[in-house]
């Protein structure tokens, strides 16, 4: 397989991981959040606001994982 094929596979896998982690962050904010108000929950519908809302609620791992995966995806996109 060529290098471009491996890059495409990496884009797909990391992109899927971003979507899954984003769904987890969004579910954390909408279903488990207790420290934030309704405005933060509504703001979490905006993709880049979801990890901020989760961080404001006291979650630490899922927003950092979200950020790392998005940075990895952007890095892969810039490499291609």
N, C-alpha and C positions, 0 to 999 in steps of 0.2 A: 504494500500500500504506500501511496505517496504521502509526503508531509502534509499536503493540503487536505487529504482525506482524514488524517489524524487530527488536524486542526478542526475540521468540521465535526468530527465525533466529539472532540473536547467541548466545542461550542454547545452541542446538543446536550451533553451530560451536565455541564455546569449550568446551562440555562434551565434545565429541568430541576436541578437542585435549588436554583434561585426561586423558582416558582413554588416548590414544595416548602422551603423555609419561609417564604413570604406568606404562604397560607397558614403556616404554624404561628407566625408573628401576628397575623391578622386575627386568628382565632384566639390567641392569648389576650389580645387587646379587647376584642368584642365579648368574649365569654368569661375570662378570668380576672379582668382588671378591676381593682377595687379603689385604687388611689387616684385615678383620673376621672374627669367628668365626661359628660356626653359630648362636648365639643372635641375633646381629644379622640374619642372613639369615632366620631364622624371624620375627623381629619385623617385618621388611620386608613381611610379608604384611598387616600392619595398614596401611591407606592412609596415615595421617599419619606413620608411622614409616619408610616407604620412603625418602623424601628425606633423612631424618636418617641412615639407614644408608648411603646413597650418599655423603653428605657425610663421614661417618666414614671411608669408604674412600678419600677423596681426590678424589672427583668434585665438580665445582663447577658446571658449566653446567646439567646436567639437573635437579639439585635446585632451583636458582634459577628455572629456567624453569617447573618444576612449581609452585613457590610463586607465581610471577607469574600463571600461568594460573588457579590456584585463587582467588587474590585477585580477579582479573578476573571470574571466574564468580560469586563471592559478591557482588561489587559490582553486577553485572548483575541478580542475583536480588533484591537489595535495592532496585534502581531500579524493578523491576516490581511 
